[in-house]
Amino acid sequence: MTEATRAGFIALIGEPNAGKSTLLNRMVGAKVSIVTHKVQTTRARIRGVAMEGQAQLVFVDTPGLFRPRRRLDRAMVAAAWSGASDADIVVLLVEAHRGITEGVSAIMDGLAERTAGAPVVLAINKIDRVKSDVLLGLTKELNDRFAFEETFMISAEKGHGVDALRQWLAGKVPEGPWLYPEDQLADAPMRQIAAEITREKLTLRLHQELPYQMTVETENWEEQKDGSARIEQLIYVIRDGHKGIVLGAKGETIKAVGKAAREELVEFLGRKVHLFLQVKVRPGWLEESERYSEMGLDFKDGNE
């Protein structure tokens, strides 16, 4: 008798930089969500699909939960909680070395009412940064505050404990048919993933506050006769000075960004890519509903 197929949505929630995107990419075995050392880089809920035996695990990588200050922040936080409330299982990531911060505390306060009765699992990440007695103390403290279904000690970056978490999740998602074709890695449109890859390269290259006032959109995608893809992208910034920063002296910055993004797209798509980047000044893009739609966010969620 063959084992029954299982499938379910798993939301990864936590503070910005807790390691959600790294864990998603590790689970899926491919780069689906952008990973940078800047907070708030995941703007939309990108779903990554992992197979474990007969189970299909659909991971929802939510934006980090933080105190929102602007419309974009509010829309991101709404998207994160929405991802948690729609999931079959919720995984809360907490950084071992940071422990129960004010942010973690606020998330835990909202867990019971926001997770709609779904089982919540605790994953303590970056365990290589603390001693075992600290880890045990933190585990006890967190479990005293909330009835987690299970606790896992992991290092998303190094892969420790990730297999055990994935196997446990595979046994817990509901029985039922798979939700996506077996070979599909992500359900975000390719245009959106391509824009995210370029935005990641920009974020890594520019270390000022600028990345949060900048967005990338794939304006045109053409399949060429030789099997390659021609991709045209627009980088929106809110003022002229920012355009100069993105271009760099003699266009060096944009060239380097374009090269890095193109190389990653070639690897991701498994074929040749022609990438064209253009920078446009759009002072009000943070208040334009179309920009939010492109990012997979709901503009109305940003309302005060």
C-alpha positions in Angstrom: 0.0 0.0 0.0 1.5 3.4 -1.0 1.8 6.1 1.6 -0.9 8.8 1.3 0.2 12.1 -0.1 0.2 15.1 2.2 0.3 18.9 1.5 0.1 22.0 3.5 1.1 25.7 4.0 3.7 26.5 6.6 4.2 30.1 7.6 7.7 31.2 8.8 7.3 34.2 11.1 9.6 36.2 13.3 11.4 39.5 13.6 13.3 41.0 10.7 16.6 39.1 10.1 15.6 36.1 12.2 16.7 33.9 9.4 13.3 33.1 7.7 14.5 33.5 4.1 17.7 31.5 4.8 15.6 28.7 6.3 13.1 28.8 3.4 16.0 28.6 0.9 17.6 25.7 2.9 14.3 23.8 3.1 13.6 24.2 -0.7 17.2 23.6 -1.7 17.2 26.5 -4.0 17.3 30.3 -3.8 13.7 31.5 -3.8 13.6 34.3 -1.2 16.2 37.0 -1.1 18.6 36.9 1.7 20.5 40.0 2.8 21.8 41.3 6.1 19.5 44.3 5.9 16.2 44.1 7.8 12.8 44.1 6.0 14.1 42.7 2.7 11.2 40.3 2.2 8.3 42.4 1.1 5.8 39.9 -0.1 5.0 36.4 1.0 7.1 34.3 -1.4 6.1 30.7 -1.3 8.8 28.0 -1.7 7.8 24.4 -2.3 9.8 21.5 -0.7 9.2 17.8 -1.1 9.8 15.4 1.8 8.8 11.8 1.0 5.1 11.9 0.0 4.5 15.3 1.6 4.6 18.6 -0.2 5.5 21.5 2.1 4.6 24.9 0.8 6.5 27.5 2.8 5.3 31.1 3.1 8.2 33.4 3.9 6.5 36.4 5.5 8.0 39.9 6.0 9.6 40.3 9.4 7.2 41.5 12.1 8.2 44.9 13.5 6.7 48.2 14.6 5.4 49.8 11.3 6.1 53.5 10.7 5.0 54.0 7.1 2.5 52.7 4.6 4.9 50.2 3.1 5.8 48.9 6.7 2.1 48.6 7.6 1.4 46.6 4.4 4.3 44.3 5.1 3.2 43.6 8.7 -0.3 42.9 7.5 1.0 40.5 4.9 3.1 38.7 7.6 0.1 38.2 10.0 -2.1 37.2 7.0 0.4 34.6 6.0 0.3 33.2 9.6 -3.4 33.1 9.8 -3.8 31.3 6.5 -1.3 28.5 7.3 -1.7 24.9 8.4 1.4 25.2 10.6 3.2 28.2 11.9 7.0 28.2 12.6 8.2 31.0 14.9 11.9 31.7 14.4 13.8 33.2 17.4 17.5 34.1 17.3 19.3 32.2 20.0 21.8 35.0 20.8 19.2 37.7 20.9 16.6 35.8 23.0 13.3 37.3 23.9 13.5 40.8 22.6 10.7 43.3 22.7 9.8 42.3 19.2 9.7 38.6 20.0 7.6 39.4 23.0 5.1 41.4 20.9 4.8 38.6 18.3 4.1 36.0 21.1 1.4 38.2 22.5 -0.3 38.1 19.1 0.3 34.4 18.4 -2.8 32.8 19.9 -5.4 35.1 18.3 -3.6 35.5 14.9 -2.8 31.8 14.1 -6.4 30.7 14.0 -5.7 27.5 16.1 -3.0 26.2 13.8 -0.2 24.3 15.5 2.8 26.7 16.3 6.3 25.3 16.3 9.3 27.0 17.8 12.6 27.1 15.9 15.5 28.6 17.8 17.9 29.7 15.1 21.6 30.5 15.0 22.3 28.0 17.9 26.0 28.0 17.1 26.2 31.5 18.6 25.4 30.6 22.2 26.3 28.0 24.8 24.0 25.1 25.6 22.9 26.3 29.0 21.8 29.6 27.5 19.9 27.6 24.9 18.1 25.5 27.4 17.2 28.5 29.5 15.8 30.3 26.5 13.8 27.2 25.4 12.2 26.9 28.9 11.4 30.6 29.0 9.7 30.6 25.6 7.8 27.4 26.2 6.6 28.7 29.6 5.1 31.7 27.7 3.4 29.8 24.9 2.3 26.1 24.4 4.5 25.3 21.3 3.7 22.0 19.7 7.4 21.2 19.4 10.8 23.0 19.7 13.7 22.6 17.3 17.2 23.9 17.6 18.5 24.9 14.2 21.1 26.7 12.2 19.4 27.7 9.0 22.7 28.9 7.6 24.7 25.8 8.3 21.8 23.4 8.0 21.9 21.9 11.5 18.6 20.5 12.7 16.8 21.6 9.4 16.2 18.0 8.2 14.6 17.1 11.5 12.3 20.1 11.3 11.3 19.3 7.7 10.6 15.6 8.5 8.4 16.6 11.4 6.5 19.1 9.3 6.0 16.4 6.6 4.3 14.2 9.1 2.0 17.0 10.3 0.6 18.6 7.2 -2.9 17.4 6.2 -3.4 14.4 4.0 -4.5 15.4 0.5 -3.3 15.9 -3.0 -0.2 18.0 -3.8 -0.9 21.7 -4.4 1.8 22.3 -7.0 3.6 20.2 -9.7 6.4 18.2 -8.1 9.2 20.1 -9.9 7.9 23.6 -9.1 10.0 25.6 -6.6 8.0 28.8 -6.1 4.6 30.2 -6.9 5.7 33.9 -7.1 5.6 34.9 -10.8 9.0 34.6 -12.4 8.9 38.4 -13.2 8.6 39.1 -9.4 11.4 36.7 -8.5 13.6 38.3 -11.2 12.9 41.8 -9.7 13.6 40.5 -6.2 17.0 39.1 -7.3 18.0 42.5 -8.8 16.7 44.3 -5.6 18.8 42.0 -3.5 22.0 42.9 -5.5 21.2 46.6 -5.1 20.6 46.2 -1.4 23.9 44.4 -0.9 25.7 47.0 -2.9 24.2 50.1 -1.4 24.7 50.3 2.4 22.8 53.5 3.1 19.1 53.9 4.1 18.3 54.0 0.3 17.2 50.4 -0.2 13.9 50.9 1.6 13.1 53.9 -0.7 13.8 51.9 -3.8 11.9 49.2 -5.7 12.5 47.1 -8.8 9.9 46.0 -11.4 10.3 43.7 -14.3 8.7 45.8 -17.1 9.3 43.4 -20.0 10.2 39.8 -20.4 10.7 38.4 -23.9 11.5 34.8 -24.8 14.1 34.8 -27.6 14.3 32.4 -30.5 17.6 31.0 -29.2 16.0 30.0 -25.9 17.4 33.0 -24.0 15.3 35.6 -22.1 15.5 39.3 -22.6 14.5 41.0 -19.3 14.0 44.8 -18.9 13.7 46.1 -15.4 13.0 49.5 -13.9 14.5 50.7 -10.6 12.3 53.3 -9.0 13.9 55.8 -6.5 12.3 58.8 -4.8 14.7 61.5 -5.6 17.4 62.6 -8.1 20.2 62.2 -5.6 19.3 58.5 -5.2 19.5 58.0 -8.9 23.1 59.1 -8.9 23.9 56.7 -6.0 22.3 53.7 -7.9 24.1 54.6 -11.1 27.5 55.2 -9.4 30.5 57.0 -10.8 30.6 56.4 -14.6 27.7 53.9 -14.2 29.9 51.5 -12.3 27.4 50.6 -9.6 24.5 49.8 -11.9 26.9 47.8 -14.1 28.1 45.7 -11.2 24.5 45.2 -10.0 23.3 44.2 -13.5 26.2 41.7 -13.8 25.5 40.1 -10.4 21.8 39.9 -11.0 22.2 38.5 -14.5 24.6 35.8 -13.3 22.1 34.7 -10.6 19.2 34.7 -13.1 21.2 32.5 -15.5 21.8 30.1 -12.6 18.1 30.2 -11.5 16.6 29.8 -15.0 19.3 27.5 -16.4 19.6 29.5 -19.6 21.1 32.7 -21.1 19.7 36.0 -19.9 20.0 39.5 -21.4 19.3 41.9 -18.6 18.6 45.7 -19.1 18.3 48.0 -16.1 17.0 51.6 -16.1 16.7 53.9 -13.1 13.7 56.3 -12.8 12.9 59.0 -10.3 9.4 58.6 -9.0 8.9 60.8 -5.8 5.6 59.2 -4.8 6.1 55.5 -5.5 5.6 54.6 -1.8 2.0 55.9 -2.2 1.1 54.3 -5.5 -1.1 51.2 -5.4 0.4 49.7 -8.6 3.8 49.5 -6.9 2.4 47.4 -4.1 0.6 45.1 -6.5 3.9 44.4 -8.2 5.4 43.5 -4.9 2.5 41.2 -4.1 1.3 43.4 -1.2 -2.1 45.0 -0.6 -2.0 48.8 -0.8 -5.1 49.1 1.5 -3.2 47.2 4.2 -0.9 50.2 4.5 -3.8 52.5 5.6 -3.4 54.0 9.1 
